[in-house]
Amino acid sequence: MYDLLIKNATVIDGSGEASFVADLASSGGKIVDIAQHISTQARLVVQAEGLVLAPGFIDVQNHSDSYWCLFDNPSLDSNILQGFTSMLVGNCGTSLAPLLSREALKSSQKWHNLSGTNFNWTTFSEFAETLSSMRFGGNVGSMVGYSTLRRGLIGDAHRSLSEAESSVLLEAFISALKAGAFGLSTGLSYSHEASVSELELYDLAKIATEHNALFSVHLRDEAEHLAESVEEAIEIAQRCGVRLKISHFKVRGKANWYILPEVLERLELAVHQGADISLDMYPYTSTWQPLYTYLPKWATQAGRDGMIRMLGDEVQYKKILSYLHEHSDLLRDLVVASTSYQMRVIGKSFGLIAERLGVSVEEALLEVLKNGGAEILVFDACLDEQQVRDLLLHPLSVVATDGGGFNPAGATKHADKLVHPRSFGAAPKFLAFMRQDKKLSLETAIAKLTSVPARIWGLKNRGQIAIGNVADLVLFNPLQIDSQASLVNPFHTPVGIQKVWVNGELAVDGGAVTGNRSGVFLRRL
């Protein structure tokens, strides 16, 4: 007797090949049979006429560690409710291990207030053991964040590493890879990686290549200097032969949208020449990022404490204000998503905050920075919708959340906090776009959510429906699937997803989480 038998489903196996109608059986968490008709009995039989059965979606750009969802909400509801059964964390230069010193934790504070938080690990191996003892709504794997490594070694200093420091850092990275880390991520646009040289990146990428690990790059600039930033990433991929992913690829700011065709042409050429480069992205026109990133880089180089000291100095305050004044047209419409401390500004634009305070937009922004704590996140509607849709179609792109696994009850539990709707709707919104545009087959769209990100991540036995593979599965109505989340109401769950299985266990049923936390911590083999 099988554990599960799904009857008469339209199977899209994740390979990109044409769909077919079949039965599927699983036992012991694995797919054991796929055939036109399976007569063997099963403990659970699901009738799936008219529904699509796909591999569990795979999120290669997830921040459930940075937002502390792994511990506050290990069921990772918003991820599995939209079909993501495996999530890769440790992105954008920040991970929860290894911790070379207490200073390493500072790289996480821009996303979540860690005041009073206790850690019972320092090495990646200890971190992996801790997470292996837990169960999650979906499977979780982690990379190593380079800012976490660097700040753990030299704190808030902005300088090149000495030979001895470099040796310690590289050894910590290698140890993490041996303990199961899937690769390394950078956050080159953040102040504490601004001084990272190309030689440092080459050394790291060479190690990743030797271990067949992923190298994930958050570009130095996604706006005016996008082309140069992409060129740096291409150089890493070509010189080191590493599997490279560009995180949350986009062009920020209307004045820079014209750059995209040139950048895509350069990326396509590099791939044609043999470079292994992919792009992850989300189907939204608003970003979600730390407020301090809108300051000049020199104002944030000494960390939050240094920034607060500068804002308390009249001369430095005026210099920062002058810099912001040159960009005030971009700042007015920023919307505050969350702060560490309650300031009654959540959901409000800086234009409105400034009006209520009777100050300029720039002064309002600095007031929030001074009094909002370490975690101040904002929404920025700076992307072009047509470019977003075009990028979703591009052969180098895959779809990811760049979010975390939040509880749908967050709207009532955390009235003082908004999250980006991509945390609840990235996959269904993408599939709804594809249904509307009719420019991409459903089979190709599913591959962008399954087998392609599995290859990028380096996952084995997931991302494709095949006998012997893990039974991570999504059953959905292709005519109904869509996101209901928005910037104003981000905690709304998607429609059209009937059931989700994680390691063969039913995780989502009828659009609701079952409470079966069958997800495990994954380690690189």
For each residue, the residues with C-beta under 8 A, 3 or more apart:
1: 40 41 42 43
2: 5 25 26 27 32 33 38 40 41 42 43
3: 26 27 28 42 43 44 504
4: 25 26 27 42 43 44 46 471 501 504
5: 2 23 24 25 38 40 41 42 44 45 46
6: 9 23 24 25 46 48 53 473 475
7: 23 38 45 46 47 48 49
8: 21 22 23 47 48 49
9: 6 21 22 23 24 48 49 51 52 53 475
10: 19 20 21 48 50 51 52 53 478
11: 19 20 21 22 24 34 52 53 54 465
12: 19 52 53 54 442 443 446 465
13: 17 54 55 464 465 466
14: 54 55 446 447 450 451 454 463 464 465
15: 447 451 464
16: 443 444 446 447 451
17: 13 443
18: 443
19: 10 11 12 52 442 443
20: 10 11
21: 8 9 10 11 36
22: 8 9 11 34 35 36
23: 5 6 7 8 9 33 34 35 36 37 38
24: 5 6 9 11 31 33 34 38 53 465 473
25: 2 4 5 6 31 32 33 34 38 40 42
26: 2 3 4 29 30 31 32 471 473 501 504
27: 2 3 4 30 32 504
28: 3 32 504
29: 26 470 471 503 504 505 518
30: 26 27 468 469 470 471 504
31: 24 25 26 34 465 466 467 468 469 470 471
32: 2 25 26 27 28 467
33: 2 23 24 25 38 40 467
34: 11 22 23 24 25 31 465 466 467
35: 22 23 38
36: 21 22 23
37: 23
38: 2 5 7 23 24 25 33 35
39:
40: 1 2 5 25 33
41: 1 2 5
42: 1 2 3 4 5 25 45
43: 1 2 3 4
44: 3 4 5 506
45: 5 7 42
46: 4 5 6 7 475 499
47: 7 8
48: 6 7 8 9 10 51 53 475
49: 7 8 9
50: 10 477
51: 9 10 48 475 476 477 478 498
52: 9 10 11 12 19 442 446 475 476 477 478
53: 6 9 10 11 12 24 48 465 473 474 475
54: 11 12 13 14 57 83 446 449 450 465 473 474 475 476
55: 13 14 58 446 450 451 462 463 464 465 469 472 473 474
56: 83 84 85 86 138 450 462 463 472 473 474 500 501 502
57: 54 82 83 84 85 427 449 450 474
58: 55 84 85 86 88 449 450 453 454 457 459 462 463
59: 62 79 84 86 87 88 400 401 426 453
60: 88 216 245 280 398 400 453 456 457
61: 88 91 216 247 248 280 282 400 401 402
62: 59 79 84 87 88 89 91 400 401 402 403 404 405
63: 66 67 89 91 92 111 402 403 404
64: 67 69 70 76 79 87 89 140 404 405
65: 68 69 70 89 90 94 95 96 108 142
66: 63 89 91 92 94 108 111 112 404
67: 63 64 111 112 403 404 406 419
68: 65 71 72 112 114 117
69: 64 65 72 73 74 76 404 405 406
70: 64 65 74 76 89 131 134 136 140 405
71: 68 74
72: 68 69
73: 69 76 77 405 406 407
74: 69 70 71 134 135 136 137 517
75: 80 136 137 405 407 513 515 517
76: 64 69 70 73 79 80 87 136 137 138 140 404 405 519
77: 73 80 81 137 405 406 407 408 513
78: 81 82 403 404 405 406 407 408 419 423 424 491 493
79: 59 62 64 76 82 84 87 137 138 401 404 405 423
80: 75 76 77 83 84 85 137 138 405 500 502 507 508 513 519
81: 77 78 408 424 493 494 497 500 508 511 513
82: 57 78 79 401 424 425 426 427 428 483 493 494 497
83: 54 56 57 80 427 428 449 474 476 497 500
84: 56 57 58 59 62 79 80 87 138 401 427
85: 56 57 58 80 138 139 462 472 473 474 500 501 502 507 519
86: 56 58 59 138 139 140 141 454 457 459 462 472 519 522
87: 59 62 64 76 79 84 138 139 140 141 405
88: 58 59 60 61 62 91 140 141 142 143 182 457
89: 62 63 64 65 66 70 95 140 141 142 143
90: 65 94 95 96 142 143 144 145 181 182 185
91: 61 62 63 66 88 94 143 145 185 216 218 247 402
92: 63 66 145 185 186 187 190 216 218 247
93: 107 145 146 147 148 185 186 187 188 190 193 218
94: 65 66 90 91 107 108 111 145 147 148 185 187
95: 65 89 90 142 143 144 145 148 185
96: 65 90 99 108 119 127 142 148
97: 121 122 123 124 126 127 128 142 144 148 176
98: 104 122 123 124 127 144 148 149 152 172 175 176
99: 96 102 104 105 119 121 122 148 152
100: 104 122 149 152 153 168 169 172
101: 104 152 153 155
102: 99 105
103: 106 151 152 155 156
104: 98 99 100 101 107 148 149 151 152
105: 99 102 108 109 114 119
106: 103 109 151 156 303 304
107: 93 94 104 110 145 147 148 151 187 190 192
108: 65 66 94 96 105 111 112 114 148
109: 105 106 112 113 114 304 374 375
110: 107 190 290 292 374 375 377
111: 63 66 67 94 108 290 375 377
112: 66 67 68 108 109 375
113: 109 340 373 374 375
114: 68 105 108 109 117 374
115: 340
116:
117: 68 114
118:
119: 96 99 105 122
120: 126 130
121: 97 99 126 127 129 130
122: 97 98 99 100 119 126
123: 97 98 126 127 175 176 179
124: 97 98 127 128 142 144 175 176 179 180 181
125: 128 129 175 176 179 180
126: 97 120 121 122 123 129 130
127: 96 97 98 121 123 124 130 131 142
128: 97 124 125 131 132 142 179 180 521 523
129: 121 125 126 132 133
130: 120 121 126 127 133 134
131: 70 127 128 134 140 142 521
132: 128 129 520 521
133: 129 130
134: 70 74 130 131 521
135: 74 517 518 519 520
136: 70 74 75 76 139 140 405 517 519 520 521
137: 74 75 76 77 79 80 405 502 507 513 517 519
138: 56 76 79 80 84 85 86 87 405 502 507 519
139: 85 86 87 136 462 472 502 503 519 520 521 522
140: 64 70 76 86 87 88 89 131 136 519 520 521 522
141: 86 87 88 89 180 182 457 459 521 522 523 524
142: 65 88 89 90 95 96 97 124 127 128 131 181 182
143: 88 89 90 91 95 181 182 183 184 185 214 216
144: 90 95 97 98 124 148 149 172 173 176 177 181 183 184 185
145: 90 91 92 93 94 95 107 148 149 184 185 187
146: 93 149 150 184 185 186 187 193 196 204
147: 93 94 107 150 151 186 187 190 192 193
148: 93 94 95 96 97 98 99 104 107 108 144 145 151 152
149: 98 100 104 144 145 146 152 153 169 172 173
150: 146 147 153 154 161 169 192 193 196
151: 103 104 106 107 147 148 154 155 156 192
152: 98 99 100 101 103 104 148 149
153: 100 101 149 150 161 165 168 169
154: 150 151 157 159 161 165
155: 101 103 151
156: 103 106 151 192 301 302 303 305 306
157: 154
158: 191 192 194 195 301
159: 154 195
160: 195 197 200
161: 150 153 154 165 166 169 200
162: 165 166
163: 166 167
164: 167 168
165: 153 154 161 162 168 169
166: 161 162 163 169 170 200 203
167: 163 164 170 171
168: 100 153 164 165 171 172
169: 100 149 150 153 161 165 166 172 173
170: 166 167 173 174 203 204 207
171: 167 168 174 175
172: 98 100 144 149 168 169 175 176
173: 144 149 169 170 176 177 184 204 207
174: 170 171 177 178 207 211
175: 98 123 124 125 171 172 178 179
176: 97 98 123 124 125 144 172 173 179 180 181
177: 144 173 174 180 181 183 207 208 211 213 524
178: 174 175
179: 123 124 125 128 175 176 523
180: 124 125 128 141 176 177 522 523 524
181: 90 124 142 143 144 176 177 184 213 524
182: 88 90 141 142 143 213 214 457 458 522 524
183: 143 144 177 208 213 214 215 216 243 458 524
184: 143 144 145 146 173 181 204 207 208 213 214 215 216
185: 90 91 92 93 94 95 143 144 145 146 216 217 218 247
186: 92 93 146 147 193 196 201 216 217 218
187: 92 93 94 107 145 146 147 190 193 218
188: 93 193 194 196 217 218 219 220 229
189: 193 218 219 220 221 222 293
190: 92 93 107 110 147 187 193 194 218 293
191: 158 194 292 297 300 301
192: 107 147 150 151 156 158 301 303
193: 93 146 147 150 186 187 188 189 190 196
194: 158 188 190 191 220 297 301
195: 158 159 160
196: 146 150 186 188 193 200 201
197: 160 200 201
198: 201 202 232 235 236
199: 202 203
200: 160 161 166 196 197 203 204
201: 186 196 197 198 204 205 232 236
202: 198 199 205 206 236 239 240
203: 166 170 199 200 206 207
204: 146 170 173 184 200 201 207 208 215
205: 201 202 208 209 215 236 237 239 240 242 244
206: 202 203 209 210 240 242
207: 170 173 174 177 184 203 204 210 211 213
208: 177 183 184 204 205 211 213 214 215 240 242 243
209: 205 206 212 213 240 241 242 243
210: 206 207
211: 174 177 207 208 524
212: 209 243 458
213: 177 181 182 183 184 207 208 209 243 458 524
214: 143 182 183 184 208 243 244 245 456 457 458
215: 183 184 204 205 208 236 237 240 242 243 244 245
216: 60 61 91 92 143 183 184 185 186 244 245 246 247
217: 185 186 188 233 236 244 245 246 247
218: 91 92 93 185 186 187 188 189 190 247 248
219: 188 189 222 226 229 230 232 233 246 247
220: 188 189 194 225 228 229 232
221: 189 224 225 226 228 229
222: 189 219 226 229 250 251 252
223: 226 251 252 253 256
224: 221 253 255 256
225: 220 221 228 229
226: 219 221 222 223 229 230 251 256 259 263
227: 230 231 259 262 263 266
228: 220 221 225 231 232
229: 188 219 220 221 222 225 226 232 233
230: 219 226 227 233 234 246 263 266 267
231: 227 228 234 235 266
232: 198 201 219 220 228 229 235 236
233: 217 219 229 230 236 237 244 246 277
234: 230 231 237 238 266 267 270 275 277
235: 198 231 232 238 239
236: 198 201 202 205 215 217 232 233 239 240 242 244
237: 205 215 233 234 240 241 242 244 270 275 276 277
238: 234 235 241 270 273 274 275
239: 202 205 235 236
240: 202 205 206 208 209 215 236 237
241: 209 237 238 276
242: 205 206 208 209 215 236 237 276
243: 183 208 209 212 213 214 215 276 456 458
244: 205 214 215 216 217 233 236 237 275 276 277 278
245: 60 214 215 216 217 277 278 279 280 456
246: 216 217 219 230 233 249 277 278 279 280
247: 61 91 92 185 216 217 218 219 280 402
248: 61 218 280 281 282 287 400 402
249: 246 279 280 281 391 397
250: 222 281 287 383 387 388 391
251: 222 223 226 256 257 259 260 263 383 384 387
252: 222 223 256 287 380 382 383
253: 223 224 256 257 330 382
254: 257 382 384
255: 224
256: 223 224 226 251 252 253 259
257: 251 253 254 260 384 387
258: 261
259: 226 227 251 256 262 263
260: 251 257 263 264 387 391
261: 258 264 265
262: 227 259 265 266
263: 226 227 230 251 259 260 266 267
264: 260 261 267 268 394
265: 261 262 268 269
266: 227 230 231 234 262 263 269 270
267: 230 234 263 264 270 271 277 279 396
268: 264 265 271 272 396
269: 265 266 272 273
270: 234 237 238 266 267 273 275 277
271: 267 268 274 275 276 277 396
272: 268 269
273: 238 269 270
274: 238 271
275: 234 237 238 244 270 271
276: 237 241 242 243 244 271
277: 233 234 237 244 245 246 267 270 271 396
278: 244 245 246 396 397 398 452 456
279: 245 246 249 267 391 394 396 397 398
280: 60 61 245 246 247 248 249 397 398 399 400 402 453 456
281: 248 249 250 388 391 392 397 398 399 400
282: 61 248 399 400 401 402 403 422 426
283: 388 389 392 399 422 426 429 430 433
284: 383 388 420 421 422 426 429
285: 381 382 383 384 385 388
286: 379 380 381 382 383 420 487
287: 248 250 252 379 380 382 383
288: 337 377 378 379 380 402 403 419 420 422
289: 293 377 378 380
290: 110 111 293 375 376 377 378
291: 294 334 336 365 368 369 372 376 377 378
292: 110 191 295 300 304 307 369 376
293: 189 190 289 290 300
294: 291 324 327 330 331 334 365
295: 292 299 300 307 320 323 324 369
296: 299 300 320 323
297: 191 194 300 301
298: 301
299: 295 296 307 310 316 320 323
300: 191 292 293 295 296 297 303 306 307
301: 156 158 191 192 194 297 298 306
302: 156 305 306 307 309 310
303: 106 156 192 300 306 307
304: 106 109 292 307 308 374
305: 156 302 308 309
306: 156 300 301 302 303 309 310
307: 292 295 299 300 302 303 304 310 311 369
308: 304 305 311 312 370
309: 302 305 306 312 313
310: 299 302 306 307 313 316 317 320
311: 307 308 316 317 320 366 369 370
312: 308 309 317
313: 309 310 316 317
314: 317 318
315: 318 319
316: 299 310 311 313 319 320
317: 310 311 312 313 314 320 321 366
318: 314 315 321 322
319: 315 316 322 323
320: 295 296 299 310 311 316 317 323 324 366
321: 317 318 324 325 362 363 366
322: 318 319 325 326
323: 295 296 299 319 320 326 327
324: 294 295 320 321 327 328 331 361 362 365 366
325: 321 322 328 360 362
326: 322 323
327: 294 323 324 330 331
328: 324 325 331 332 360 361 362
329: 332
330: 253 294 327 333 334 380 382
331: 294 324 327 328 334 350 361 362 365
332: 328 329 349 350 351 354 361
333: 330 349 350 351 380 381
334: 291 294 330 331 349 350 365 378 379 380
335: 347 348 349 378 379 380 487
336: 291 339 343 345 346 347 348 349 350 353 368 376 377 378
337: 288 346 347 377 378 379 417 418 419 420
338: 346 375 376 377 416 417 418 419
339: 336 342 343 345 346 368 372 373 375 376 416
340: 113 115 372 373 374 375 376
341: 371 372 373
342: 339 416
343: 336 339 346 368 371 372
344:
345: 336 339 348 353 368 372
346: 336 337 338 339 343 416 417 418
347: 335 336 337 418 488
348: 335 336 345 352 353
349: 332 333 334 335 336 352 353
350: 331 332 333 334 336 353 354 361 364 365 368
351: 332 333 354 355 361
352: 348 349 355 356
353: 336 345 348 349 350 356 357 364 368
354: 332 350 351 357 358 359 360 361 363 364
355: 351 352 358
356: 352 353
357: 353 354 363 364 367
358: 354 355
359: 354 363 364 367
360: 325 328 354 363 364
361: 324 328 331 332 350 351 354 364 365
362: 321 324 325 328 331 365 366
363: 321 354 357 359 360 366 367
364: 350 353 354 357 359 360 361 367 368
365: 291 294 324 331 334 350 361 362 368 369
366: 311 317 320 321 324 362 363 369 370
367: 357 359 363 364 370 371
368: 291 336 339 343 345 350 353 364 365 371 372 376
369: 291 292 295 307 311 365 366 372 376
370: 308 311 366 367
371: 341 343 367 368
372: 291 339 340 341 343 345 368 369 375 376
373: 113 339 340 341 376
374: 109 110 113 114 304 340
375: 109 110 111 112 113 290 338 339 340 372
376: 290 291 292 336 338 339 340 368 369 372 373
377: 110 111 288 289 290 291 336 337 338
378: 288 289 290 291 334 335 336 337
379: 286 287 288 334 335 337 418 420 487
380: 252 286 287 288 289 330 333 334 335
381: 285 286 333
382: 252 253 254 285 286 287 330
383: 250 251 252 284 285 286 287 387 388
384: 251 254 257 285 387 388
385: 285 388 389
386: 389 390
387: 250 251 257 260 383 384 390 391
388: 250 281 283 284 285 383 384 385 391 392
389: 283 385 386 392 393 433 437
390: 386 387 393 394
391: 249 250 260 279 281 387 388 394 397
392: 281 283 388 389 397 399 430 433 434 440 448
393: 389 390 397 437 439 440
394: 264 279 390 391 397
395:
396: 267 268 271 277 278 279
397: 249 278 279 280 281 391 392 393 394 448
398: 60 278 279 280 281 448 449 452 453 456
399: 280 281 282 283 392 426 427 430 448 449
400: 59 60 61 62 248 280 281 282 426 453
401: 59 61 62 79 82 84 282 404 422 423 426 427
402: 61 62 63 91 247 248 280 282 288 420 422 426
403: 62 63 67 78 282 288 406 419 420 422 423 424 426
404: 62 63 64 66 67 69 76 78 79 401 419 423
405: 62 64 69 70 73 75 76 77 78 79 80 87 136 137 138 423
406: 67 69 73 77 78 403 410 419 423 424 491
407: 73 75 77 78 410 413
408: 77 78 81 411 424 491 492 493
409: 412 413 491
410: 406 407 413 414 417 419 491
411: 408 414 415 489 491
412: 409 415
413: 407 409 410
414: 410 411 417
415: 411 412
416: 338 339 342 346
417: 337 338 346 410 414
418: 337 338 346 347 379 487 490
419: 67 78 288 337 338 403 404 406 410 423 424 490 491
420: 284 286 288 337 379 402 403 423 487 490
421: 284 424 425 483 485 486 487 490 492
422: 282 283 284 288 401 402 403 425 426 429 485
423: 78 79 401 403 404 405 406 419 420 426 485 490
424: 78 81 82 403 406 408 419 421 483 484 485 490 491 492 493 494
425: 82 421 422 428 429 483 484 485 492 494
426: 59 82 282 283 284 399 400 401 402 403 422 423 429 430 483
427: 57 82 83 84 399 401 430 431 449 494
428: 82 83 425 431 432 481 482 483 494 495 496 497
429: 283 284 422 425 426 432 433 482 483
430: 283 392 399 426 427 433 434 445 448 449
431: 427 428 434 435 442 445 476 478 481 482
432: 428 429 435 436 481 482 483
433: 283 389 392 429 430 436 437
434: 392 430 431 437 438 439 440 442 445
435: 431 432 438 442 478 479 481
436: 432 433
437: 389 393 433 434 440
438: 434 435
439: 393 434
440: 392 393 434 437 444 445
441: 444 445
442: 12 19 52 431 434 435 445 446 478
443: 12 16 17 18 19 446 447
444: 16 440 441 447 448
445: 430 431 434 440 441 442 448 449
446: 12 14 16 52 54 55 442 443 449 450
447: 14 15 16 443 444 450 451 452
448: 392 397 398 399 430 444 445 452 453
449: 54 57 58 83 398 399 427 430 445 446 453
450: 14 54 55 56 57 58 446 447 453 454 463 464
451: 14 15 16 55 447 454 455 463 464
452: 278 398 447 448 455 456 463
453: 58 59 60 280 398 400 448 449 450 456 457 463
454: 14 58 86 450 451 457 459 462 463 464
455: 451 452 458 459 463
456: 60 214 243 245 278 280 398 452 453
457: 58 60 86 88 141 182 214 453 454
458: 182 183 212 213 214 243 455 524
459: 58 86 141 454 455 462 463 522
460: 525
461: 468 469 470
462: 55 56 58 85 86 139 454 459 469 470 472
463: 14 55 56 58 450 451 452 453 454 455 459
464: 13 14 15 55 450 451 454 469
465: 11 12 13 14 24 31 34 53 54 55 469 473
466: 13 31 34 469
467: 31 32 33 34
468: 30 31 461
469: 30 31 55 461 462 464 465 466
470: 29 30 31 461 462 503 504
471: 4 26 29 30 31 501 503 504
472: 55 56 85 86 139 462 501 502 503
473: 6 24 26 53 54 55 56 85 465 499 500 501
474: 53 54 55 56 57 83 85 497 499 500 501
475: 6 9 46 48 51 52 53 54 497 498 499 500
476: 51 52 54 83 431 480 481 496 497 498
477: 50 51 52 480 481 496 497 498
478: 10 51 52 431 435 442 481 496
479: 435 496
480: 476 477 495 496
481: 428 431 432 435 476 477 478 494 495 496 497
482: 428 429 431 432 494 495 496
483: 82 421 424 425 426 428 429 432 492 494
484: 424 425 489 492 493 494 495
485: 421 422 423 424 425 489 490 491 492 493 494
486: 421 489 490 492
487: 286 335 379 418 420 421 490
488: 347
489: 411 484 485 486 492
490: 418 419 420 421 423 424 485 486 487
491: 78 406 408 409 410 411 419 424 485
492: 408 421 424 425 483 484 485 486 489
493: 78 81 82 408 424 484 485 511
494: 81 82 424 425 427 428 481 482 483 484 485 497 511
495: 428 480 481 482 484 511
496: 428 476 477 478 479 480 481 482
497: 81 82 83 428 474 475 476 477 481 494 500 508 511
498: 51 475 476 477 509 510 511
499: 46 473 474 475 506 508 509 510
500: 56 80 81 83 85 473 474 475 497 506 507 508
501: 4 26 56 85 471 472 473 474 504 505 506 507
502: 56 80 85 137 138 139 472 505 507 516 518 519
503: 29 139 470 471 472 518 519 520
504: 3 4 26 27 28 29 30 470 471 501 518
505: 29 501 502 516 518
506: 44 499 500 501 509 514 516
507: 80 85 137 138 500 501 502 513 514 516 518 519
508: 80 81 497 499 500 511 512 513 514
509: 498 499 506 512 514
510: 498 499
511: 81 493 494 495 497 498 508
512: 508 509
513: 75 77 80 81 137 507 508
514: 506 507 508 509
515: 75
516: 502 505 506 507
517: 74 75 135 136 137
518: 29 135 502 503 504 505 507
519: 76 80 85 86 135 136 137 138 139 140 502 503 507
520: 132 135 136 139 140 503
521: 128 131 132 134 136 139 140 141
522: 86 139 140 141 180 182 459
523: 128 141 179 180
524: 141 177 180 181 182 183 211 213 458
525: 460
